[in-house]
Amino acid sequence: MAQVNIAEAKTHLSRLVQQAMNGEEVIIARDNKAVVKLVPVDLPKRNREPGTARGRVWTAPDFDQTPSDFDDYV
């Protein structure tokens, strides 16, 4: 988390905006008291890439089998 005073924020606004866009929390303070949090309007959207969860998701071997204690309901 970056905390800067108002004068420094005026001088380095472009850098602070870039930091906020990169996900870093930027606090602007007056008299060492936080008054403003600089955040991006929308997080950048990433394109979905098929197959990125390969190897991370699994299904139990008995997934499709009805449990034996459900015989009365089927």
PDB file of N, CA, C, O and CB in Angstrom:
ATOM      1  N   MET A   1       0.850  -1.173   0.000  1.00  0.00           N
ATOM      2  CA  MET A   1       0.000   0.000   0.000  1.00  0.00           C
ATOM      3  C   MET A   1       0.892   1.232   0.000  1.00  0.00           C
ATOM      4  O   MET A   1       1.779   1.376   0.842  1.00  0.00           O
ATOM      5  CB  MET A   1      -0.965   0.000   1.220  1.00  0.00           C
ATOM      6  N   ALA A   2       0.644   2.116  -0.956  1.00  0.00           N
ATOM      7  CA  ALA A   2       1.390   3.365  -1.038  1.00  0.00           C
ATOM      8  C   ALA A   2       0.542   4.487  -0.446  1.00  0.00           C
ATOM      9  O   ALA A   2      -0.641   4.619  -0.763  1.00  0.00           O
ATOM     10  CB  ALA A   2       1.788   3.685  -2.510  1.00  0.00           C
ATOM     11  N   GLN A   3       1.155   5.289   0.411  1.00  0.00           N
ATOM     12  CA  GLN A   3       0.464   6.468   0.937  1.00  0.00           C
ATOM     13  C   GLN A   3       1.307   7.679   0.607  1.00  0.00           C
ATOM     14  O   GLN A   3       2.493   7.738   0.930  1.00  0.00           O
ATOM     15  CB  GLN A   3       0.213   6.357   2.481  1.00  0.00           C
ATOM     16  N   VAL A   4       0.681   8.640  -0.037  1.00  0.00           N
ATOM     17  CA  VAL A   4       1.389   9.855  -0.432  1.00  0.00           C
ATOM     18  C   VAL A   4       0.579  11.061   0.007  1.00  0.00           C
ATOM     19  O   VAL A   4      -0.635  10.979   0.191  1.00  0.00           O
ATOM     20  CB  VAL A   4       1.641   9.888  -1.963  1.00  0.00           C
ATOM     21  N   ASN A   5       1.276  12.191   0.173  1.00  0.00           N
ATOM     22  CA  ASN A   5       0.544  13.407   0.511  1.00  0.00           C
ATOM     23  C   ASN A   5       0.026  14.058  -0.772  1.00  0.00           C
ATOM     24  O   ASN A   5       0.417  13.660  -1.869  1.00  0.00           O
ATOM     25  CB  ASN A   5       1.445  14.395   1.306  1.00  0.00           C
ATOM     26  N   ILE A   6      -0.839  15.041  -0.642  1.00  0.00           N
ATOM     27  CA  ILE A   6      -1.504  15.634  -1.796  1.00  0.00           C
ATOM     28  C   ILE A   6      -0.505  16.275  -2.749  1.00  0.00           C
ATOM     29  O   ILE A   6      -0.651  16.141  -3.964  1.00  0.00           O
ATOM     30  CB  ILE A   6      -2.523  16.666  -1.343  1.00  0.00           C
ATOM     31  N   ALA A   7       0.496  16.960  -2.236  1.00  0.00           N
ATOM     32  CA  ALA A   7       1.479  17.609  -3.101  1.00  0.00           C
ATOM     33  C   ALA A   7       2.236  16.574  -3.933  1.00  0.00           C
ATOM     34  O   ALA A   7       2.468  16.782  -5.124  1.00  0.00           O
ATOM     35  CB  ALA A   7       2.464  18.441  -2.263  1.00  0.00           C
ATOM     36  N   GLU A   8       2.618  15.465  -3.309  1.00  0.00           N
ATOM     37  CA  GLU A   8       3.315  14.413  -4.038  1.00  0.00           C
ATOM     38  C   GLU A   8       2.383  13.756  -5.061  1.00  0.00           C
ATOM     39  O   GLU A   8       2.819  13.381  -6.150  1.00  0.00           O
ATOM     40  CB  GLU A   8       3.868  13.360  -3.061  1.00  0.00           C
ATOM     41  N   ALA A   9       1.111  13.617  -4.712  1.00  0.00           N
ATOM     42  CA  ALA A   9       0.144  13.039  -5.639  1.00  0.00           C
ATOM     43  C   ALA A   9      -0.013  13.913  -6.875  1.00  0.00           C
ATOM     44  O   ALA A   9      -0.146  13.397  -7.985  1.00  0.00           O
ATOM     45  CB  ALA A   9      -1.210  12.849  -4.952  1.00  0.00           C
ATOM     46  N   LYS A  10       0.000  15.234  -6.695  1.00  0.00           N
ATOM     47  CA  LYS A  10      -0.083  16.141  -7.844  1.00  0.00           C
ATOM     48  C   LYS A  10       1.118  15.957  -8.763  1.00  0.00           C
ATOM     49  O   LYS A  10       0.980  15.948  -9.986  1.00  0.00           O
ATOM     50  CB  LYS A  10      -0.172  17.605  -7.375  1.00  0.00           C
ATOM     51  N   THR A  11       2.281  15.814  -8.172  1.00  0.00           N
ATOM     52  CA  THR A  11       3.517  15.689  -8.948  1.00  0.00           C
ATOM     53  C   THR A  11       3.605  14.360  -9.675  1.00  0.00           C
ATOM     54  O   THR A  11       4.080  14.311 -10.810  1.00  0.00           O
ATOM     55  CB  THR A  11       4.720  15.853  -8.045  1.00  0.00           C
ATOM     56  N   HIS A  12       3.157  13.280  -9.047  1.00  0.00           N
ATOM     57  CA  HIS A  12       3.339  11.925  -9.586  1.00  0.00           C
ATOM     58  C   HIS A  12       2.015  11.237  -9.912  1.00  0.00           C
ATOM     59  O   HIS A  12       1.897  10.020  -9.770  1.00  0.00           O
ATOM     60  CB  HIS A  12       4.116  11.076  -8.599  1.00  0.00           C
ATOM     61  N   LEU A  13       1.026  12.007 -10.345  1.00  0.00           N
ATOM     62  CA  LEU A  13      -0.300  11.436 -10.581  1.00  0.00           C
ATOM     63  C   LEU A  13      -0.273  10.298 -11.597  1.00  0.00           C
ATOM     64  O   LEU A  13      -0.920   9.273 -11.382  1.00  0.00           O
ATOM     65  CB  LEU A  13      -1.250  12.516 -11.053  1.00  0.00           C
ATOM     66  N   SER A  14       0.451  10.453 -12.688  1.00  0.00           N
ATOM     67  CA  SER A  14       0.483   9.406 -13.718  1.00  0.00           C
ATOM     68  C   SER A  14       1.013   8.094 -13.138  1.00  0.00           C
ATOM     69  O   SER A  14       0.455   7.029 -13.400  1.00  0.00           O
ATOM     70  CB  SER A  14       1.355   9.850 -14.915  1.00  0.00           C
ATOM     71  N   ARG A  15       2.078   8.167 -12.359  1.00  0.00           N
ATOM     72  CA  ARG A  15       2.666   6.964 -11.756  1.00  0.00           C
ATOM     73  C   ARG A  15       1.699   6.333 -10.762  1.00  0.00           C
ATOM     74  O   ARG A  15       1.574   5.109 -10.714  1.00  0.00           O
ATOM     75  CB  ARG A  15       3.998   7.303 -11.055  1.00  0.00           C
ATOM     76  N   LEU A  16       1.017   7.151  -9.973  1.00  0.00           N
ATOM     77  CA  LEU A  16       0.072   6.631  -8.984  1.00  0.00           C
ATOM     78  C   LEU A  16      -1.139   5.978  -9.662  1.00  0.00           C
ATOM     79  O   LEU A  16      -1.641   4.957  -9.192  1.00  0.00           O
ATOM     80  CB  LEU A  16      -0.392   7.760  -8.049  1.00  0.00           C
ATOM     81  N   VAL A  17      -1.601   6.565 -10.757  1.00  0.00           N
ATOM     82  CA  VAL A  17      -2.715   5.972 -11.495  1.00  0.00           C
ATOM     83  C   VAL A  17      -2.293   4.613 -12.040  1.00  0.00           C
ATOM     84  O   VAL A  17      -3.060   3.652 -11.966  1.00  0.00           O
ATOM     85  CB  VAL A  17      -3.180   6.905 -12.647  1.00  0.00           C
ATOM     86  N   GLN A  18      -1.085   4.523 -12.585  1.00  0.00           N
ATOM     87  CA  GLN A  18      -0.602   3.244 -13.109  1.00  0.00           C
ATOM     88  C   GLN A  18      -0.503   2.205 -11.999  1.00  0.00           C
ATOM     89  O   GLN A  18      -0.855   1.045 -12.213  1.00  0.00           O
ATOM     90  CB  GLN A  18       0.762   3.422 -13.788  1.00  0.00           C
ATOM     91  N   GLN A  19      -0.034   2.595 -10.825  1.00  0.00           N
ATOM     92  CA  GLN A  19       0.047   1.669  -9.700  1.00  0.00           C
ATOM     93  C   GLN A  19      -1.346   1.156  -9.331  1.00  0.00           C
ATOM     94  O   GLN A  19      -1.524  -0.036  -9.079  1.00  0.00           O
ATOM     95  CB  GLN A  19       0.708   2.352  -8.485  1.00  0.00           C
ATOM     96  N   ALA A  20      -2.331   2.056  -9.300  1.00  0.00           N
ATOM     97  CA  ALA A  20      -3.702   1.650  -8.965  1.00  0.00           C
ATOM     98  C   ALA A  20      -4.247   0.709 -10.032  1.00  0.00           C
ATOM     99  O   ALA A  20      -4.927  -0.263  -9.705  1.00  0.00           O
ATOM    100  CB  ALA A  20      -4.621   2.886  -8.821  1.00  0.00           C
ATOM    101  N   MET A  21      -3.960   0.983 -11.299  1.00  0.00           N
ATOM    102  CA  MET A  21      -4.427   0.119 -12.379  1.00  0.00           C
ATOM    103  C   MET A  21      -3.781  -1.259 -12.311  1.00  0.00           C
ATOM    104  O   MET A  21      -4.367  -2.236 -12.779  1.00  0.00           O
ATOM    105  CB  MET A  21      -4.141   0.763 -13.729  1.00  0.00           C
ATOM    106  N   ASN A  22      -2.590  -1.355 -11.741  1.00  0.00           N
ATOM    107  CA  ASN A  22      -1.900  -2.633 -11.574  1.00  0.00           C
ATOM    108  C   ASN A  22      -2.367  -3.375 -10.331  1.00  0.00           C
ATOM    109  O   ASN A  22      -1.844  -4.446 -10.021  1.00  0.00           O
ATOM    110  CB  ASN A  22      -0.404  -2.412 -11.505  1.00  0.00           C
ATOM    111  N   GLY A  23      -3.351  -2.821  -9.609  1.00  0.00           N
ATOM    112  CA  GLY A  23      -3.917  -3.507  -8.461  1.00  0.00           C
ATOM    113  C   GLY A  23      -3.365  -3.080  -7.114  1.00  0.00           C
ATOM    114  O   GLY A  23      -3.785  -3.599  -6.080  1.00  0.00           O
ATOM    115  N   GLU A  24      -2.443  -2.154  -7.112  1.00  0.00           N
ATOM    116  CA  GLU A  24      -1.870  -1.687  -5.844  1.00  0.00           C
ATOM    117  C   GLU A  24      -2.796  -0.642  -5.223  1.00  0.00           C
ATOM    118  O   GLU A  24      -3.367   0.189  -5.929  1.00  0.00           O
ATOM    119  CB  GLU A  24      -0.440  -1.096  -6.060  1.00  0.00           C
ATOM    120  N   GLU A  25      -2.937  -0.689  -3.914  1.00  0.00           N
ATOM    121  CA  GLU A  25      -3.768   0.285  -3.219  1.00  0.00           C
ATOM    122  C   GLU A  25      -2.966   1.562  -3.019  1.00  0.00           C
ATOM    123  O   GLU A  25      -1.866   1.532  -2.468  1.00  0.00           O
ATOM    124  CB  GLU A  25      -4.270  -0.274  -1.859  1.00  0.00           C
ATOM    125  N   VAL A  26      -3.523   2.687  -3.469  1.00  0.00           N
ATOM    126  CA  VAL A  26      -2.856   3.980  -3.341  1.00  0.00           C
ATOM    127  C   VAL A  26      -3.739   4.886  -2.480  1.00  0.00           C
ATOM    128  O   VAL A  26      -4.901   5.128  -2.805  1.00  0.00           O
ATOM    129  CB  VAL A  26      -2.581   4.625  -4.752  1.00  0.00           C
ATOM    130  N   ILE A  27      -3.172   5.380  -1.378  1.00  0.00           N
ATOM    131  CA  ILE A  27      -3.890   6.256  -0.454  1.00  0.00           C
ATOM    132  C   ILE A  27      -3.291   7.655  -0.556  1.00  0.00           C
ATOM    133  O   ILE A  27      -2.072   7.822  -0.518  1.00  0.00           O
ATOM    134  CB  ILE A  27      -3.818   5.717   1.016  1.00  0.00           C
ATOM    135  N   ILE A  28      -4.159   8.657  -0.684  1.00  0.00           N
ATOM    136  CA  ILE A  28      -3.712  10.045  -0.692  1.00  0.00           C
ATOM    137  C   ILE A  28      -4.113  10.647   0.647  1.00  0.00           C
ATOM    138  O   ILE A  28      -5.257  10.530   1.085  1.00  0.00           O
ATOM    139  CB  ILE A  28      -4.328  10.854  -1.902  1.00  0.00           C
ATOM    140  N   ALA A  29      -3.138  11.297   1.289  1.00  0.00           N
ATOM    141  CA  ALA A  29      -3.346  11.792   2.654  1.00  0.00           C
ATOM    142  C   ALA A  29      -3.180  13.301   2.729  1.00  0.00           C
ATOM    143  O   ALA A  29      -2.483  13.915   1.922  1.00  0.00           O
ATOM    144  CB  ALA A  29      -2.376  11.116   3.619  1.00  0.00           C
ATOM    145  N   ARG A  30      -3.841  13.875   3.721  1.00  0.00           N
ATOM    146  CA  ARG A  30      -3.667  15.288   4.049  1.00  0.00           C
ATOM    147  C   ARG A  30      -3.326  15.341   5.531  1.00  0.00           C
ATOM    148  O   ARG A  30      -4.062  14.812   6.363  1.00  0.00           O
ATOM    149  CB  ARG A  30      -4.964  16.147   3.710  1.00  0.00           C
ATOM    150  N   ASP A  31      -2.218  15.975   5.854  1.00  0.00           N
ATOM    151  CA  ASP A  31      -1.734  16.046   7.241  1.00  0.00           C
ATOM    152  C   ASP A  31      -1.573  14.649   7.834  1.00  0.00           C
ATOM    153  O   ASP A  31      -1.925  14.415   8.990  1.00  0.00           O
ATOM    154  CB  ASP A  31      -2.700  16.880   8.109  1.00  0.00           C
ATOM    155  N   ASN A  32      -1.038  13.720   7.035  1.00  0.00           N
ATOM    156  CA  ASN A  32      -0.792  12.331   7.427  1.00  0.00           C
ATOM    157  C   ASN A  32      -2.053  11.556   7.804  1.00  0.00           C
ATOM    158  O   ASN A  32      -1.968  10.545   8.500  1.00  0.00           O
ATOM    159  CB  ASN A  32       0.159  12.303   8.577  1.00  0.00           C
ATOM    160  N   LYS A  33      -3.222  12.018   7.353  1.00  0.00           N
ATOM    161  CA  LYS A  33      -4.470  11.308   7.569  1.00  0.00           C
ATOM    162  C   LYS A  33      -5.040  10.927   6.204  1.00  0.00           C
ATOM    163  O   LYS A  33      -5.216  11.781   5.335  1.00  0.00           O
ATOM    164  CB  LYS A  33      -5.483  12.175   8.389  1.00  0.00           C
ATOM    165  N   ALA A  34      -5.325   9.650   6.026  1.00  0.00           N
ATOM    166  CA  ALA A  34      -5.845   9.168   4.750  1.00  0.00           C
ATOM    167  C   ALA A  34      -7.179   9.835   4.441  1.00  0.00           C
ATOM    168  O   ALA A  34      -8.074   9.869   5.286  1.00  0.00           O
ATOM    169  CB  ALA A  34      -6.001   7.634   4.768  1.00  0.00           C
ATOM    170  N   VAL A  35      -7.309  10.366   3.226  1.00  0.00           N
ATOM    171  CA  VAL A  35      -8.559  11.011   2.832  1.00  0.00           C
ATOM    172  C   VAL A  35      -9.139  10.415   1.542  1.00  0.00           C
ATOM    173  O   VAL A  35     -10.345  10.496   1.313  1.00  0.00           O
ATOM    174  CB  VAL A  35      -8.334  12.505   2.654  1.00  0.00           C
ATOM    175  N   VAL A  36      -8.290   9.821   0.703  1.00  0.00           N
ATOM    176  CA  VAL A  36      -8.761   9.308  -0.582  1.00  0.00           C
ATOM    177  C   VAL A  36      -8.039   8.013  -0.906  1.00  0.00           C
ATOM    178  O   VAL A  36      -6.842   7.872  -0.659  1.00  0.00           O
ATOM    179  CB  VAL A  36      -8.545  10.346  -1.708  1.00  0.00           C
ATOM    180  N   LYS A  37      -8.797   7.056  -1.469  1.00  0.00           N
ATOM    181  CA  LYS A  37      -8.188   5.827  -1.969  1.00  0.00           C
ATOM    182  C   LYS A  37      -8.322   5.859  -3.487  1.00  0.00           C
ATOM    183  O   LYS A  37      -9.419   6.048  -4.014  1.00  0.00           O
ATOM    184  CB  LYS A  37      -8.865   4.534  -1.347  1.00  0.00           C
ATOM    185  N   LEU A  38      -7.205   5.675  -4.188  1.00  0.00           N
ATOM    186  CA  LEU A  38      -7.185   5.679  -5.643  1.00  0.00           C
ATOM    187  C   LEU A  38      -7.342   4.242  -6.127  1.00  0.00           C
ATOM    188  O   LEU A  38      -6.497   3.390  -5.849  1.00  0.00           O
ATOM    189  CB  LEU A  38      -5.870   6.320  -6.192  1.00  0.00           C
ATOM    190  N   VAL A  39      -8.439   3.975  -6.861  1.00  0.00           N
ATOM    191  CA  VAL A  39      -8.714   2.628  -7.366  1.00  0.00           C
ATOM    192  C   VAL A  39      -9.116   2.731  -8.832  1.00  0.00           C
ATOM    193  O   VAL A  39      -9.634   3.764  -9.256  1.00  0.00           O
ATOM    194  CB  VAL A  39      -9.833   1.924  -6.528  1.00  0.00           C
ATOM    195  N   PRO A  40      -8.887   1.672  -9.615  1.00  0.00           N
ATOM    196  CA  PRO A  40      -9.326   1.703 -11.016  1.00  0.00           C
ATOM    197  C   PRO A  40     -10.846   1.590 -11.115  1.00  0.00           C
ATOM    198  O   PRO A  40     -11.489   0.997 -10.249  1.00  0.00           O
ATOM    199  CB  PRO A  40      -8.659   0.567 -11.815  1.00  0.00           C
ATOM    200  N   VAL A  41     -11.409   2.158 -12.167  1.00  0.00           N
ATOM    201  CA  VAL A  41     -12.852   2.099 -12.371  1.00  0.00           C
ATOM    202  C   VAL A  41     -13.279   0.655 -12.607  1.00  0.00           C
ATOM    203  O   VAL A  41     -14.206   0.173 -11.956  1.00  0.00           O
ATOM    204  CB  VAL A  41     -13.276   2.994 -13.559  1.00  0.00           C
ATOM    205  N   ASP A  42     -12.628  -0.032 -13.513  1.00  0.00           N
ATOM    206  CA  ASP A  42     -12.894  -1.435 -13.800  1.00  0.00           C
ATOM    207  C   ASP A  42     -11.572  -2.166 -13.874  1.00  0.00           C
ATOM    208  O   ASP A  42     -10.595  -1.640 -14.406  1.00  0.00           O
ATOM    209  CB  ASP A  42     -13.699  -1.605 -15.117  1.00  0.00           C
ATOM    210  N   LEU A  43     -11.539  -3.366 -13.346  1.00  0.00           N
ATOM    211  CA  LEU A  43     -10.339  -4.170 -13.501  1.00  0.00           C
ATOM    212  C   LEU A  43     -10.239  -4.600 -14.951  1.00  0.00           C
ATOM    213  O   LEU A  43     -11.259  -4.896 -15.574  1.00  0.00           O
ATOM    214  CB  LEU A  43     -10.353  -5.399 -12.551  1.00  0.00           C
ATOM    215  N   PRO A  44      -9.052  -4.641 -15.497  1.00  0.00           N
ATOM    216  CA  PRO A  44      -8.922  -5.078 -16.888  1.00  0.00           C
ATOM    217  C   PRO A  44      -9.429  -6.511 -17.046  1.00  0.00           C
ATOM    218  O   PRO A  44      -9.121  -7.383 -16.234  1.00  0.00           O
ATOM    219  CB  PRO A  44      -7.453  -4.974 -17.355  1.00  0.00           C
ATOM    220  N   LYS A  45     -10.205  -6.738 -18.096  1.00  0.00           N
ATOM    221  CA  LYS A  45     -10.755  -8.064 -18.331  1.00  0.00           C
ATOM    222  C   LYS A  45      -9.757  -8.887 -19.130  1.00  0.00           C
ATOM    223  O   LYS A  45      -9.178  -8.418 -20.110  1.00  0.00           O
ATOM    224  CB  LYS A  45     -12.112  -7.978 -19.068  1.00  0.00           C
ATOM    225  N   ARG A  46      -9.571 -10.111 -18.694  1.00  0.00           N
ATOM    226  CA  ARG A  46      -8.670 -11.017 -19.406  1.00  0.00           C
ATOM    227  C   ARG A  46      -9.510 -11.916 -20.293  1.00  0.00           C
ATOM    228  O   ARG A  46     -10.627 -12.292 -19.936  1.00  0.00           O
ATOM    229  CB  ARG A  46      -7.801 -11.861 -18.416  1.00  0.00           C
ATOM    230  N   ASN A  47      -8.976 -12.251 -21.433  1.00  0.00           N
ATOM    231  CA  ASN A  47      -9.650 -13.191 -22.303  1.00  0.00           C
ATOM    232  C   ASN A  47      -9.587 -14.576 -21.681  1.00  0.00           C
ATOM    233  O   ASN A  47      -8.567 -14.963 -21.110  1.00  0.00           O
ATOM    234  CB  ASN A  47      -9.024 -13.188 -23.712  1.00  0.00           C
ATOM    235  N   ARG A  48     -10.688 -15.327 -21.794  1.00  0.00           N
ATOM    236  CA  ARG A  48     -10.714 -16.685 -21.267  1.00  0.00           C
ATOM    237  C   ARG A  48      -9.888 -17.579 -22.173  1.00  0.00           C
ATOM    238  O   ARG A  48      -9.933 -17.461 -23.397  1.00  0.00           O
ATOM    239  CB  ARG A  48     -12.166 -17.213 -21.145  1.00  0.00           C
ATOM    240  N   GLU A  49      -9.150 -18.456 -21.566  1.00  0.00           N
ATOM    241  CA  GLU A  49      -8.314 -19.379 -22.313  1.00  0.00           C
ATOM    242  C   GLU A  49      -8.730 -20.810 -21.963  1.00  0.00           C
ATOM    243  O   GLU A  49      -8.533 -21.253 -20.832  1.00  0.00           O
ATOM    244  CB  GLU A  49      -6.802 -19.140 -22.005  1.00  0.00           C
ATOM    245  N   PRO A  50      -9.303 -21.529 -22.926  1.00  0.00           N
ATOM    246  CA  PRO A  50      -9.751 -22.896 -22.650  1.00  0.00           C
ATOM    247  C   PRO A  50      -8.598 -23.792 -22.205  1.00  0.00           C
ATOM    248  O   PRO A  50      -7.486 -23.704 -22.724  1.00  0.00           O
ATOM    249  CB  PRO A  50     -10.419 -23.490 -23.886  1.00  0.00           C
ATOM    250  N   GLY A  51      -8.888 -24.651 -21.237  1.00  0.00           N
ATOM    251  CA  GLY A  51      -7.899 -25.626 -20.794  1.00  0.00           C
ATOM    252  C   GLY A  51      -6.994 -25.169 -19.669  1.00  0.00           C
ATOM    253  O   GLY A  51      -6.089 -25.910 -19.287  1.00  0.00           O
ATOM    254  N   THR A  52      -7.197 -23.986 -19.123  1.00  0.00           N
ATOM    255  CA  THR A  52      -6.299 -23.501 -18.079  1.00  0.00           C
ATOM    256  C   THR A  52      -6.486 -24.226 -16.751  1.00  0.00           C
ATOM    257  O   THR A  52      -5.602 -24.166 -15.896  1.00  0.00           O
ATOM    258  CB  THR A  52      -6.504 -22.023 -17.876  1.00  0.00           C
ATOM    259  N   ALA A  53      -7.616 -24.913 -16.555  1.00  0.00           N
ATOM    260  CA  ALA A  53      -7.847 -25.651 -15.311  1.00  0.00           C
ATOM    261  C   ALA A  53      -7.534 -27.136 -15.460  1.00  0.00           C
ATOM    262  O   ALA A  53      -7.819 -27.924 -14.558  1.00  0.00           O
ATOM    263  CB  ALA A  53      -9.288 -25.474 -14.856  1.00  0.00           C
ATOM    264  N   ARG A  54      -6.952 -27.521 -16.594  1.00  0.00           N
ATOM    265  CA  ARG A  54      -6.640 -28.931 -16.831  1.00  0.00           C
ATOM    266  C   ARG A  54      -5.709 -29.438 -15.723  1.00  0.00           C
ATOM    267  O   ARG A  54      -4.696 -28.814 -15.406  1.00  0.00           O
ATOM    268  CB  ARG A  54      -5.986 -29.129 -18.237  1.00  0.00           C
ATOM    269  N   GLY A  55      -6.077 -30.572 -15.151  1.00  0.00           N
ATOM    270  CA  GLY A  55      -5.275 -31.158 -14.088  1.00  0.00           C
ATOM    271  C   GLY A  55      -5.627 -30.645 -12.705  1.00  0.00           C
ATOM    272  O   GLY A  55      -5.125 -31.175 -11.713  1.00  0.00           O
ATOM    273  N   ARG A  56      -6.469 -29.638 -12.608  1.00  0.00           N
ATOM    274  CA  ARG A  56      -6.845 -29.078 -11.310  1.00  0.00           C
ATOM    275  C   ARG A  56      -8.238 -29.527 -10.864  1.00  0.00           C
ATOM    276  O   ARG A  56      -8.552 -29.490  -9.674  1.00  0.00           O
ATOM    277  CB  ARG A  56      -6.790 -27.562 -11.368  1.00  0.00           C
ATOM    278  N   VAL A  57      -9.068 -29.947 -11.813  1.00  0.00           N
ATOM    279  CA  VAL A  57     -10.438 -30.336 -11.520  1.00  0.00           C
ATOM    280  C   VAL A  57     -10.570 -31.835 -11.743  1.00  0.00           C
ATOM    281  O   VAL A  57     -10.086 -32.360 -12.746  1.00  0.00           O
ATOM    282  CB  VAL A  57     -11.452 -29.545 -12.400  1.00  0.00           C
ATOM    283  N   TRP A  58     -11.220 -32.526 -10.815  1.00  0.00           N
ATOM    284  CA  TRP A  58     -11.399 -33.961 -10.959  1.00  0.00           C
ATOM    285  C   TRP A  58     -12.820 -34.321 -10.542  1.00  0.00           C
ATOM    286  O   TRP A  58     -13.477 -33.577  -9.813  1.00  0.00           O
ATOM    287  CB  TRP A  58     -10.353 -34.744 -10.116  1.00  0.00           C
ATOM    288  N   THR A  59     -13.271 -35.453 -11.007  1.00  0.00           N
ATOM    289  CA  THR A  59     -14.591 -35.977 -10.670  1.00  0.00           C
ATOM    290  C   THR A  59     -14.408 -37.347 -10.042  1.00  0.00           C
ATOM    291  O   THR A  59     -13.635 -38.167 -10.537  1.00  0.00           O
ATOM    292  CB  THR A  59     -15.518 -36.053 -11.929  1.00  0.00           C
ATOM    293  N   ALA A  60     -15.112 -37.590  -8.962  1.00  0.00           N
ATOM    294  CA  ALA A  60     -15.022 -38.879  -8.274  1.00  0.00           C
ATOM    295  C   ALA A  60     -15.467 -39.992  -9.217  1.00  0.00           C
ATOM    296  O   ALA A  60     -16.367 -39.786 -10.032  1.00  0.00           O
ATOM    297  CB  ALA A  60     -15.886 -38.880  -6.980  1.00  0.00           C
ATOM    298  N   PRO A  61     -14.857 -41.154  -9.118  1.00  0.00           N
ATOM    299  CA  PRO A  61     -15.214 -42.264 -10.006  1.00  0.00           C
ATOM    300  C   PRO A  61     -16.678 -42.688  -9.880  1.00  0.00           C
ATOM    301  O   PRO A  61     -17.256 -43.181 -10.848  1.00  0.00           O
ATOM    302  CB  PRO A  61     -14.325 -43.448  -9.719  1.00  0.00           C
ATOM    303  N   ASP A  62     -17.283 -42.507  -8.714  1.00  0.00           N
ATOM    304  CA  ASP A  62     -18.674 -42.917  -8.518  1.00  0.00           C
ATOM    305  C   ASP A  62     -19.648 -41.728  -8.661  1.00  0.00           C
ATOM    306  O   ASP A  62     -20.750 -41.764  -8.114  1.00  0.00           O
ATOM    307  CB  ASP A  62     -18.836 -43.564  -7.132  1.00  0.00           C
ATOM    308  N   PHE A  63     -19.257 -40.718  -9.368  1.00  0.00           N
ATOM    309  CA  PHE A  63     -20.061 -39.500  -9.502  1.00  0.00           C
ATOM    310  C   PHE A  63     -21.470 -39.781 -10.027  1.00  0.00           C
ATOM    311  O   PHE A  63     -22.437 -39.219  -9.514  1.00  0.00           O
ATOM    312  CB  PHE A  63     -19.362 -38.521 -10.426  1.00  0.00           C
ATOM    313  N   ASP A  64     -21.601 -40.636 -11.034  1.00  0.00           N
ATOM    314  CA  ASP A  64     -22.893 -40.904 -11.666  1.00  0.00           C
ATOM    315  C   ASP A  64     -23.712 -41.987 -10.968  1.00  0.00           C
ATOM    316  O   ASP A  64     -24.847 -42.239 -11.372  1.00  0.00           O
ATOM    317  CB  ASP A  64     -22.676 -41.298 -13.089  1.00  0.00           C
ATOM    318  N   GLN A  65     -23.188 -42.618  -9.961  1.00  0.00           N
ATOM    319  CA  GLN A  65     -23.898 -43.695  -9.290  1.00  0.00           C
ATOM    320  C   GLN A  65     -24.819 -43.124  -8.204  1.00  0.00           C
ATOM    321  O   GLN A  65     -24.450 -42.204  -7.474  1.00  0.00           O
ATOM    322  CB  GLN A  65     -22.899 -44.705  -8.680  1.00  0.00           C
ATOM    323  N   THR A  66     -26.014 -43.689  -8.120  1.00  0.00           N
ATOM    324  CA  THR A  66     -26.951 -43.285  -7.083  1.00  0.00           C
ATOM    325  C   THR A  66     -26.554 -43.974  -5.780  1.00  0.00           C
ATOM    326  O   THR A  66     -26.345 -45.187  -5.764  1.00  0.00           O
ATOM    327  CB  THR A  66     -28.422 -43.634  -7.482  1.00  0.00           C
ATOM    328  N   PRO A  67     -26.448 -43.214  -4.682  1.00  0.00           N
ATOM    329  CA  PRO A  67     -26.109 -43.819  -3.406  1.00  0.00           C
ATOM    330  C   PRO A  67     -27.135 -44.892  -3.005  1.00  0.00           C
ATOM    331  O   PRO A  67     -28.326 -44.752  -3.283  1.00  0.00           O
ATOM    332  CB  PRO A  67     -26.018 -42.740  -2.325  1.00  0.00           C
ATOM    333  N   SER A  68     -26.672 -45.934  -2.368  1.00  0.00           N
ATOM    334  CA  SER A  68     -27.549 -47.062  -2.015  1.00  0.00           C
ATOM    335  C   SER A  68     -28.666 -46.655  -1.055  1.00  0.00           C
ATOM    336  O   SER A  68     -29.738 -47.260  -1.088  1.00  0.00           O
ATOM    337  CB  SER A  68     -26.727 -48.184  -1.391  1.00  0.00           C
ATOM    338  N   ASP A  69     -28.456 -45.671  -0.220  1.00  0.00           N
ATOM    339  CA  ASP A  69     -29.503 -45.261   0.699  1.00  0.00           C
ATOM    340  C   ASP A  69     -30.582 -44.406   0.016  1.00  0.00           C
ATOM    341  O   ASP A  69     -31.509 -43.955   0.689  1.00  0.00           O
ATOM    342  CB  ASP A  69     -28.893 -44.496   1.854  1.00  0.00           C
ATOM    343  N   PHE A  70     -30.486 -44.174  -1.285  1.00  0.00           N
ATOM    344  CA  PHE A  70     -31.495 -43.450  -2.053  1.00  0.00           C
ATOM    345  C   PHE A  70     -32.398 -44.390  -2.840  1.00  0.00           C
ATOM    346  O   PHE A  70     -33.235 -43.919  -3.611  1.00  0.00           O
ATOM    347  CB  PHE A  70     -30.827 -42.472  -2.997  1.00  0.00           C
ATOM    348  N   ASP A  71     -32.257 -45.703  -2.673  1.00  0.00           N
ATOM    349  CA  ASP A  71     -33.039 -46.666  -3.435  1.00  0.00           C
ATOM    350  C   ASP A  71     -34.540 -46.459  -3.268  1.00  0.00           C
ATOM    351  O   ASP A  71     -35.300 -46.686  -4.209  1.00  0.00           O
ATOM    352  CB  ASP A  71     -32.669 -48.067  -3.023  1.00  0.00           C
ATOM    353  N   ASP A  72     -34.978 -46.033  -2.089  1.00  0.00           N
ATOM    354  CA  ASP A  72     -36.407 -45.815  -1.849  1.00  0.00           C
ATOM    355  C   ASP A  72     -36.956 -44.616  -2.604  1.00  0.00           C
ATOM    356  O   ASP A  72     -38.167 -44.514  -2.806  1.00  0.00           O
ATOM    357  CB  ASP A  72     -36.659 -45.634  -0.374  1.00  0.00           C
ATOM    358  N   TYR A  73     -36.084 -43.706  -3.025  1.00  0.00           N
ATOM    359  CA  TYR A  73     -36.520 -42.482  -3.686  1.00  0.00           C
ATOM    360  C   TYR A  73     -36.498 -42.583  -5.207  1.00  0.00           C
ATOM    361  O   TYR A  73     -37.105 -41.759  -5.892  1.00  0.00           O
ATOM    362  CB  TYR A  73     -35.656 -41.336  -3.250  1.00  0.00           C
ATOM    363  N   VAL A  74     -35.809 -43.577  -5.735  1.00  0.00           N
ATOM    364  CA  VAL A  74     -35.651 -43.671  -7.194  1.00  0.00           C
ATOM    365  C   VAL A  74     -36.663 -44.583  -7.797  1.00  0.00           C
ATOM    366  O   VAL A  74     -36.674 -44.776  -9.013  1.00  0.00           O
ATOM    367  CB  VAL A  74     -34.272 -44.146  -7.559  1.00  0.00           C
TER     368      VAL A  74
END
